[in-house]
């Protein structure tokens, strides 16, 4: 699974102020996050359905079946893409 970067934690994101100089960096970070989720989904698609996978949630790894792990990654991918769209339309 793709590990969450320190900059994607809710505490850091909520305390960071959005300025025009931070905008390209946040968009770049979001693009990297999107790519990481796409790679994770591709890797999960190559795992047989009979296998279990571990997915990190916070500081703990949880055992899941492949389909639920793909669903979680897809949801995170959709959220990151929505944030990119929001940044694009704000300009």
Residue, then its C-alpha position, 0 to 999 in steps of 0.5 A: x500500500x502507499x504510505x501516507x506522507x507526513x504532509x497528508x495528515x489532517x493535523x498538518x493539512x488543517x494548520x497549513x495556510x493556503x497561499x499562492x506560493x503553496x498552491x503549486x506544491x500542494x497540487x504537485x503533492x496531490x498529483x503524487x498522491x493520485x499516482x501512488x493510489x493508482x499504483x496501489x490499485x494496480x498492485x492490488x489487482x494483481x493479487x489473487x482474491x483468495x489472499x488477504x492484504x494489510x492496509x495501513x490506517x493511522x499507525x496500525x495495519x489492518x488485514x483486509x480482503x483484496x476487494x475492500x482494499x481496492x475500494x478504500x484506495x479507489x475512494x482515496x483516489x477519487x477524493x484526491x482527484x476532487x481536490x485537484x479539480x477544486x484547486x484548478x477551479x479556484x484559480 
